[in-house]
Amino acid sequence: MCIFQFSSPTSLKRRYLFRSADSSNMPKRNRVRFGSAGIPHQCEGGSLEAIECSHDLGLGAMELEFVRGVKLKEENAKRLKPASEKFDVRLSAHAPYWVNCCATDKTKQETTKRNLLLSVQACQWAGARVAVFHPGYYQGKTSKECFKLTKSLFKKLKTQMSKHKIKGVKLGAETVGKKSQYGSLDECIELHHSVKEIMLVLDFAHLLSRGDWPCKNESDYSKLLAYVEKNAPGYMKDFHAHFSCINYSEKGERNHLPLEGKNPPPYKPLMKVLAENGYGGVIISESPKLEIDALKMQKEYLTHF
C-alpha cells in the first residue's frame, strides 16, 4: 500500500510502462471508475502530481492513504481539489488503521474520533467524497454491542463534524478481512442504514477471506451484488469498493496479492457482472501492482461494452 506523500508541483517528463485501453467511449451512465490505493508506482512526485499522472494513465480515481496518520496540511489539500476536477480523477481516502469503534477505553475512543475527524476534514479540503475506515475489533464483545458502541461514537463525532463545518463527506465502513474484526458484510450494511455519516465500502478480497461470501465465479458475484442492492437500495448506482487478490487462512486475511494466475478472488467475472448490470461507482486497486492491476480491471471491464 502506498503511503500519502506531497511535494511541490514540477514539470514532469513521464514514461508510462502500461496504459489503459481507450476509455473515451465508456458509457456516461453508471460508469465504473478505477484507481490506485495511493500514488501509482509509475508516477513521480507527490499526490498532486499523481492526480494528473493517474489521468494520463487512463485512470479515473485515486485513494489518498492516511493509514499511518493524517499528515496532509490544509494548504496542500486544497490544491488537490481543483486538480482532481481538472483531470476528472475522483478522490477518496483511507483513514488511519488506529480506529476501533468498539473500544470502551476512553483514550482509544478519543483516538478513534480524532483519526476519523482528521480524515473527513482532509477529505473536505481535498474534495474527496469518502474516508474509508475499518470499524473495529470484537475483543470479546458481541456484534450488537459493537453496533451500539459505534452508533454512540458517531453521535459524538457528528457534533465535532458540525462544529468544524464538515459536510459532504462520508465515512466508509469497509468490509473487513479477519474474523476477529467487527465489519462483516451485514454489519457494514447495518451501519450504512443506521448512521447517516456512514456508507458501505465493499472489499471483495475481504469478503472472501473472512468467509462472508465465496466470490469465486460470476454467479457468486451476481448474487452478492443483488444482495447488496436489495439491502442497500441505490448503493450500486454509485458504490465504493476495493479489490485485490488475497492470501488467507481459516482466521481470515493474511496479505494482498496481485491479479495473477489463480490467485483468488478472480476479477474477470466481477467486471462482467458490473458492466452487464449497469452498476456504477469506484474500484480502488489494493494489489501490490497498484495501477497495473487497476488498468487490468478497467481493460477487462471495457470488453463488456
N, C-alpha and C positions, 0 to 999 in steps of 0.2 A: 504494500500500500504506500502511495506516495504522500509524504507529509507536506503540508502547505508551506509555500515559500513566497516571498515578494521581493522584487528588485525593481530598479528604475527602468522605464521603458527604453529600449535601444532598438536601433535598426538592425534587424537580424536577417542574415542570409541562411536559409534553411534548405537542407536536402532531406526529403522525407523518404523513408525506406519503404513505406507502404501507404497507399492512398485508397480511399473507398471507391466503390463504383459510383458513377454519377447519380446523385440523389435529387437532381433538379426536377425530375418528373415524379417525385414522390407525391402521393395524394395529399392535399391540404387537409382533408377530413381525417381526424383522429390519427394523425401521423405519430409514429413511434420514433423518438429521438434516441441516439446512442452517444455515450460519452465515457470518460475515464474517471476513476476514483483518484483524484489528484492530478498533478501535471503529467501529461503524456511523456513517456520516456524520450521521444524524439524531439521534444520541444526545449529550446534554450530559454534561459531567463526564469522569471517567476510566474505567478498566477496571472498577472496582467497580460504578459506576452503569450501565455498558454491559451488564452481565450482566442486570440487571432490564429494561433497555431492550430488549435482544435478545428476552427473553421476551415483553415487551409487543408487540413487532413480530410475534411468532409464530415466531421462530427458535429452534432447539434446540441451537445450538453457537456457539462463538466462538474464534478463534485469537489468542492473545497474541503481539504482534510484538516479538521481541527482535533483529530483523535488524541494528540499529545498535549492539547491545550489550545485555547483561543488566543492567538498572538497577533491577530490582524488588527491594525490600527484604523481608526475611523477614516482618516485622510486617504489611506491606501485603499480601503474597502470601497469608498465612494468613487474611486476611479474604475472599479471593476464593472459597475452597473452600466455606464454608457458603452463600454467596450462590449459587454455581453449583448446589448441591444443592437449595436452596430453590426456585429458579426453573427447575430442570431444564434447565440450559444446560451442555452438555458442553464443557469447556475443553481446548484443545491449545495448543501454542506453536510459533513458528518461531525456530530458533536463529540466531545471527549469521551473516552472509554470510562472515565471516572464518574459514572452515573449509575445510581441504584435507587430507583423509585420505591423499592420495597424496604429500604433501610428504616429502622426505628431509632437508630443512633442519631442524635440531633446534629452532630458535626457532619456526619455523612449526608444527612438530609440537606444541610446548608450547602455542602459541596455540590450536590446534585443540582439544586436550584441555581446556584451560581453558574455552573457549567452550561446548563440549559439556557439561562438568561443571556449569558455572553454569546452563545451560539446564535440565538434568534436576533440579537442586536446586530451582530456582524452580518447576518443574512439580510436584514433590512437595509443596512448600509450598502451591501454589495448587490442588492436586487435578486437575491436567491429566494426561492419560494418555500423551501423546506429544509429544516435541520434534522437529519436522521439521528436517532439515538437507540441504544439498547436499553429496554425498560428496566432490567434488574435481575436479581437473584433471589430464589425462594429462601434459601438458608433456613429451612425448617418450616417456613410459612406455607399456607395453602394458597391456591390461585385466587380465591375470594379475598383473602387477607391482603395479598399484593395489590389486587384491584382497588380495594378501599384506600390503601396507603398511597397509591398512585393518584387517585382522584383527589385526595386531601392535599398532596404536594402540589398538584397542578392548580388547585384553587388558590393557593398562596402564590404560585408562580404567575398566575393570571393577574393578580394585584400588582406584582412587580412589573409585568409587561405593560400594564396600563399606565403605571407611574412613569415609565420610560417612553411612553407613546409608541410602543411597538405594535404594528398592525400588518396584516397581510402576509405573515409568515407562519407556517405550520411546523409543529414538531412531529417528525415521522417515526412512529413506533415500528421498528424493524423486526420482522420475524427472526428469531434467534436460532443459533445452531447447536446449542447444548441443552440437554435435558435438565440441567441444574439451573437454567436461566428461566426467568419469567418473560414470556413473549412468544408463546405459541401462536399459530395462525388464528385460532378462535379468541385467544386473549387479546391479540392486537386488533382484531375486528371489534371486540367489545370496547376497547379503548377508543377506537375510531368513532364508534357510535355515541359513547358516553361523555367524552371530553372534547369540547369544541375546538380546543387548541391542537388536538392530535389527529393525524391522518395515518392510515395504514401504509407501511412500506413492505413490499414483498421481497424476500431474498430467497430465490429458488434453490440455491445450494443449501441454505439453512433448513428450508422446509424438508429437503431430502435427508440431511444428516441428523436432524432432530427426530425424524420419524413422523412428521406431521402429514406428509404427502409423498407418494412414491416418485413423481417427476421422472419417469423413465421412458415415456413414449408420448405420442400425440394424444392418445386417449386420456392419459393421466393429466396432461396439461389442459385439455379441453374441459375435463371435469373440475379441475382445480379452479380455473378462471370463471367457469359457470357458477361454481360455489361462491366465489368471491363476489361476483356480480349480483348474485341473489341476496347475499348477506350484507353487502355494502353497495347498495344501488347507486349507480352513477360513477362509481370509483374507476371502473375500467375505461371510461372515456378519457381520463387524464391521470393514469396511475404513476407511481414512482416505484422503481424496483432495482435490485442489484442482481448481477449474475456472474458466476464463475463456475468452474468445476471444483470439486472438493474431495479431500481425503477425510474419511470419518470412521469412527468406531461405534460400538454399542452405546457409548456415552455421548456421542454426537460429533460435532466438528473437530477436526484436527488442524487442517491448513487448506488454503485455497490452491487450486491447480489451474494450469492453462487449458484452453479449449482444444485439446489434442487427443487423438486416438479414442480409446474407450473410457476416458475419464468421465465420471458422472457429475451432474446430470447432463444429458445431451441437449445441445442448444438448437439444433435444426428443427425438430418438431415444435418447439416453442415458437420459433419465428413464424412457422406456417400457421399455427393457431392464432397468433396475434394478428397477422395480416388478413387471414380469411374471415375473422370475426370483426374486423374494423376497430379493434381496440387501439387506444391512443395513450401516449404517456412518455416516460423516460426509462431507459435501462442503462444503468451505470455498470461498467465492467470493473470487477474487483479481481480479475485474473492477474497473475504475475506479469502477463503480457498485456498491460493495460489497454492501450489504444489499438494494438494489433488485433486483439480479440473483440474489442468494441466494433472495429471495422469489419471483422469477420462476421459478426452477428448482423450488422447492417447489410452487408452484401447478401447474406442468405435471406434476410427479411425482404429485400427488394426483388428477389427472384419470384416472389409470390404475387406480384402485381402485373 
